[in-house]
């Protein structure tokens, strides 16, 4: 019976890991892909606007 107790944790972890991978793969794309892409594009645009242009601080000094 020791072999059963030794194999149960890795088997359970493997099952949960496979379930996680399946969930990640299924959630890629689909109807919400365009909406998710728009959110990421908006966040990147805000980050680009918030960053100062390179070299501006060097000219003032």
Secondary structure, 3 states (H helix, E strand, C coil): CHHHHHHHHHHHHHHHHHHHHHHHHHHCCCCCHHHHHHHHHHHHHHHHHHCCCCCHHHHHC
